[in-house]
């Protein structure tokens, strides 16, 4: 609450000054109004004085809401009303709390050509009442201080206007600099809300999304949603300032995508997208002590390459990889060792999985060269204490070649 109030005063100091004097005017006229109502004056005098004071309060509120002063005729009517109050009450101690806040409010809301006639009018009210109304106890010091107080407040208003103009010039210069910057820059206030964003930031994402993202940002990089709905990975560099924070944003989406591509390429087979030997050995290390390895080798793959071409052979390998992934399920790791050899690492019972793989090869593979019937031989081995991954893989390889020998198939190579 206090932070918002301070921010509002900083953004609109002149309006804040006017509101301050309006509140001061209201608080000062209240005791005078009470003294008038509780005085021993006639009913007509009390009603007239009360109406004048209430009208002055209402006019001040109207001026603040409209943002512009009332007319000269209204000023003249107020001065006449003050003369009537002074003439009926005949006590400067009751009228002064109305005159001084009125002058201060005028000085904070008017130009000098509007302030001086009002101050002169107040002095004239005092002089006229003192000269024409008997029984008034004058206080020259109170009245003569009105012009000095009015000029002091006007000087304060003038200084605030100059400061605002200087601030606008600085903001315009800052805005021009930010608009020319090729990278996104966002400025937030003390409450965390976005107060300024250059075109590069606006093009990256909308102001509301920036506001929400920066309020909740707790890392060096955040994910923003572009206007087209795509995600952008953005590096955030905050620079604290007195009135908030300046954020320099760097779109690193392409860099992160390239890094992800390099990482994927390092650990996956470029043709099938399956994990390669490097990633397979990482999965071995993560599997612990209870796992099985199934080695799958295509039957007659060399014949496919020789008769239909290497493009058809590559297409067949891609279809085989897809079918193995589907058959073995997401819990198993299906990798390609190279050529037409595939490895399945699983913690499940390998026998039913081997049977499911053999059954899957009974259906032809739909490739660009047409339907291709390709068989597959499966050999498997279970890890036991004391065996390393290479030994388990070697046992699976032996089992696979024994299976080929049993059915009289010669292992093909690419």
N, C-alpha and C positions, 0 to 999 in steps of 0.2 A: 504493500500500500504506500509506504513512505517512498520507496524507490520509484514507483509510478508517478507520484506527486513531484519528486525532484526532476524526473525526466520531462514531465509536462512543463514545469517552470523553465527548464533549459530550452525547450523547443519553442515556447511562446512566452518569453519574459514580459513583453508589453501587455499581453492579455492577462497574464497572472497579476501584474501590477494593478490593472484596472479592477480585477476581481477583488484584490486585497482592499482597495479603497472603497469598493462597493460594500464589502462586509463591514469595513470601518464606519462607513456612513450609516449603515443600518444599526450598528451597535451604539453609535453616538446619538442618533435621533431617538432611540428608544427611551432613555431617561428623560429627555426633554418632553416627549409625548406623555410620559407618565406624570410629569410635573404639571403639564397643562391640564390633563384630565382631572387631576386631584386638586387643582387650584380653586380659589374662591371667586373665580371670575364668573361672569354671567354665562348663561347657557349658550347664547349666541357667540360670545368670544371663544368659549371652549370649542364649540363646533367648528368655527371658522379656522382657528389655529390647528385643530386636529386635521381638518380637511387639507390644509396647506401642507402640513408635514407629511401626511400619507401620500398626497399627490407627488411631492418631491421624491419620496422613496420609490413610488411606482415608476416615475419617469427615469430614475437612475437604472432600475432593472430593465426597462424597455431599451435604454441606450446600450446596455451591455449585450442584450440579446440581439439587437439589430446590428450592432457593430458600427454605428455611426451616430453622431450627435443629433439632438433635437433642434428645432428651428430657433431663429433669433426671437421670434414672437413668444415661444415657450419660455425662453430665458427671461424676457421682459415680464411675463406673467408670474414667473417664480419670484422675481424681485419684488413685484407688487405684493405677492402673497407674504413674503418675508416681512415687508414693511407693516402689513396688517398684524401679523403675529407680534412683532416687536412693539408696535403701538399699543396693543391690547395687554400684553404681558408686562412690558416695561422693565424687563430684567435681562441684562446682557448675558447673565450666567445661563439662562435658558436658551437664548437665541444663538450664542456662540457655538455650542456643540452641534448646531445645525449648519452654521456658516462655514466653519473650518473644514469639516469633511466635504461640504459641497465644493469649496474651492479646490481642495486636494483632488477630488474626483474629476472636476473640470480640467485641472492641470494635467491629469494623467490620460485624459480622453480627447482633449481639444487641441487645436492649433493656437498659436499665440494670438492671432486676430480674434479668436473666439473667447480666449481666456481673459484678456485685458478688459473688454467691455463688461464682463460679468463681475470681475473684481472691483472695477470702478463703480458698477451698479450697487454692489454690497456696501461700499464706503458711502455712496450717496444715500442709501437706505438709512444707514446709521446717522449721517449728518442731518438728513431731513427729519427723521424721527426725533432726534435730540433737539432740533430747532422748533418743531411744531407740536410735539406731544409733551405736556407737562408731567413731571414726576419721574422722568427717566434718569437713571443713574448711569451716566456714560463712563466708558473705560477706553480712553484713546489708545492705550497700549495694545488692547485686544484687536481693535479695528485696524490700526496701522500695521499690525503684523500680518494681516491677510495678504497684501501684495507680495511681501517677502516670502511667505510660505508658498504661495502660488507659483512664484518664479522658481523656487527651489525644486518643487515637484515637477514643474515643466522642464527644468534642466535635466532632471533624472529621466523623464520620458524621452527627451531629445537624445540623451546619451544611449538609452536602450535602443532607440530607432537606428542610431549609427552602428551600434553593435550588431543589430539584426541585419543591417545592410552589409556590414563587413562579413558576417557569417554567411549570408546568401552568396556573396562573391566567392568566398572560400569554397562553399558547397558546389557552386557552378564550376569552379576550377577543378575541384576534386572529381565532379561528375564527368567533366570533359576528359580528364586523365584516365578515369576508369573506363569510359566508353571506348577509348583508343587502345586499351590493353587487349591483347589477343587471347589472354587466358581468363577464366572466370574468377571474379572477385566479388565477395559478399561482405557487407558490413551489417552487424547486428548491434542492437542497443543493449543497455544494461539488463533489460528483461529477457534478452535472448531472441527477440523478434527481429526479423529482417527489415532494415530500414533503407538499404541501398543494395542493388545488384546490377552489375554492368550487363550489357547485351550478351556477352559471352556466357554469363551465368544463366540469364533468362533463356538462352537457346539450349542450354544443357538440360534444364528442367524448369518448371514453373516456380513462382515465388512462394506459393503455399507449401509446395513439396520441399523447397529449400528450407523454409522456416521449420517445418516438422523434423526434417532430417538433421539439421544443425542443432536443434534443441536436444535431440536424443543421441547425438554423436558422442561416442565415448572411445573411438579408436582413430588411428591415423588414416584409415580408409573407410569409406562408407559406400553404400550402393544407392544410387538415385534412379528414378524412373524418368526416362526422356519423354518429351511430348508425344512421340510416336509409339510409346508403350514399351520400348526396349530398355534394358537395364544398362546403367553406366557405372563402372567402378571408378571412384573418385578419391584421390589422395587429398587430405585436408591439412593445411598448414595454418593454424590459428596464430594471430598476432594481437595480444591484448592491448587495448588503448583505454584512455580515461573514460570514455563514454560508451564502451562496448568492446567489440572484438571484430577485427578484420580477418576474413578467411580467404586465403588464396587456394583455389581449387585446381587440381590437375587431373584431367581425364586420362586414366591409365588403363582403360578398358582394352585397347589393342595390345598394350604391353602385357597385361595379365593373360589375355587370350593366347598370345604368342608363347608366354612362359608355360601355360597349360598344355599347349600343343607340343612344345619341346619335351615336357615331362611325359606326356602320353606317348610320344614317338620313342622315347628312351626305354619305355617299359611295355610297349605293345607292338605286335606284328603289324607292319604297314599294310599288308594285303587283307587280312581277315579282321584286324582290330582286336584279336585275342591277346592276352598277356603273353609276353615273350619269355625267353629263358631267364632273363634278369629278374623280372617280376615273379616268375614261378619260384625261383630260389628264395625270394623274400617270403612268399606264402609258405614255403617249407619251414622257414624259421618261425613263422607265426603259428604253424599248425600244432606244435607241441609234440607229444609222444604218440598220439593216437590218430593215425591217418592211413589211407591206402592210396596207391597210385595205379591208374589205369593207362596203359599205352595203346593208342589206336593208330593203326597203319592202314592206308587204303590199299585195296587189291586191284592191281592192273592200272595204276595211275599213269605209268609210263606209256601204256598203250593209248590212253586218252590224249596225252600230249603229242604222241607221234601221229595219230590218225586225225584228231580234230584241231590240233594246234594248242599253243601255250595259252592263248586267250581263253579257250574253253577249259583248259586245265586250271587256270586261275579262278575262273568262275565256279568251277566245281569245288575248289578248296573253300571258297567263300560260303557256298551252300552247305558244305559239310560242317564248317565252323558254326553256322547258324543252327543246324540241326543238333549238333552236340550240346550247344548252350541250352537249347530247348529241352533236350532229353535229360541232361544231367541236373538242371535246375540252378537257381541262383546261389545256393549254398556251396556248390562245388566250383573249383577253379579250373576252367578249360583253357589250356595254353597250346600254342603251336611251337614245337621244337624246331621245325624247319622241314622243307620238302613236303612230304605227305604224312608226316608224323605229328600226332596230337597227344597231349597228356592231360589227364583228368586227375586233380587232387581233391580227395573227398574224405570226410570223417564218417561217412555212412558205410554200410555194408557194400563192398565192391561187387559181389557176385550178382545181385539183382540189377545193379547199374550196368554191369557188363552185358547182361542179357538184354537190357533195354536198348543199349547202343547197337548190339548186333541186329535186333529187330528193326531198329530205325533205318538200317542200311538196306533192308529188303525193299523199301520203296524207292523209286527212281528220283533223281535230283533234276529239277527243272532249271536249265541253264540257257544262256543265249544261243547255244548250239543245239538246243532241243533237250529232250529227256535223256539222261545218262544213267545207266545202271552201274553202280560202283559198289563193290563189297568192302567190308572193313573187318580186319582181324584185331581182336582185343586181347591183351595180356595184362594181368594185374598182380600186384604184390602188396602185402601189408607190412607196415613199419613195425619192427620189433626193437626192444631195447638193445643198444649197442650198434645198431645200423644207422648209417648216415643216409642222407637223401639220395646221393649218387648210387649207393648200394641198392636201395629200394627201387630206384629207377632201372638199374641194371637187371634186377630180378624180374621186373615187369617186362623189360625188353626180351629177356629170355623166354618168358611165358608167351609173349606175342609171337616170337619166331617158332616156338613149338606148336602153337596153334596153326600157323601157316603151313608147317610141315605136315600136320595131321590132315589138313584139307588139300594138300598138294598145291598151295599157292606160293609163288615166288615173290618176295617183297620187292615192290617197285620203288624206283627212285625218280625224283624229278629231274 
